[in-house]
Structures are given as structure tokens and as C-alpha cells.
Amino acid sequence: MGIPVGDDEYVDKIIIDVCARKFLLRSSKGTSRKVECETTEQFMDVLEVITNQADPDLIEYTDLAIVDS
């Protein structure tokens, strides 16, 4: 079971996009919420909370964007 966010709703998946400094939270009811960080420090603070509090099975990372020059 995920992280409770309401009366019978849970966070089922947390998708982390390191390059874009974004988090996508998906709930058991199919809703999504995007968290966009403006600074690297803000991103690292949110990442620390997630990695310390959330079940590792809920966390998924997006693929890194690699651009050939």
C-alpha cells in the first residue's frame, strides 16, 4: 500500500525526473500531481523527504536525457 493522501486515496507511484527537477505523484484513484522545483536546492530538499519517507518500491526515475553535440 502507498502513502495515504486522503480518506481512501494513496500515492501509488512517485516518478522523479532529475534533469527537469520535477516529481510526478500518482494516486490510487488515478489522479496525478506534478511538483516542479525552481532551484537545485529545492529539488534536493524534496528528494531527501521522498527518499527518507516513501517506500522505495513506489519510487521510479525517468531516463536521463542525453543529447549528442
N, C-alpha and C positions, 0 to 999 in steps of 0.2 A: 504494500500500500504506500502511496506517496505522502506528500506533506499536506496536511489539512489547510484549506483556504476558505472554507465556508461550511455550512451545515452538512452537506454531503458531497462536497467537491474537494478534490485533491489535486496537487501538482503531480502529474504522471511523468513528465519529462522536462528537463532543462537543457536547452541547446545553447551552447556557448560559441560565439563567433569572435575569436581572439583578434583577428585582423580588423574587423569593423567595430570592436568594443561594444558588442551587443549580446543580450541574453534573450532567449525566447522561452517563455514558460507555457507549457501546455497542460490543460487540466483534464480531469476525468470526464468532464461534461463536454469536452471538445472545444472549449474556448482557449484563446491564446492571448498572451500579453507580452509585449516587447519592452525591454528595458535597454535604453541607449545611454551610454556613458559619454560625457563630454571630454573627460580627461583620462589619461592613463591611470592616475592615482585613484580616481573614482571607480574605474573598471577593476583595478586590483582590489579595492575595498569590497566591492560586491562579489568578486570572485572568491575572496577569502571567506566571506559569510557563507556562500554556497558550498564551498568545499568542506567547511567545518561543520555545517548543519545538515546538508542533504545526503541522502543515501547515495553512494557512488553509482549504484545501478540506474539512478534517474538522470545522471549527467552524461551528456553527449557533446562532442566537439565537432564543429564543421571542419571540412577540409581546408587547409591553408591555400590561399590564392597565390600561385606562383606565376609571375609574368616574365617572359623572355624579353631581353632588351636587344 
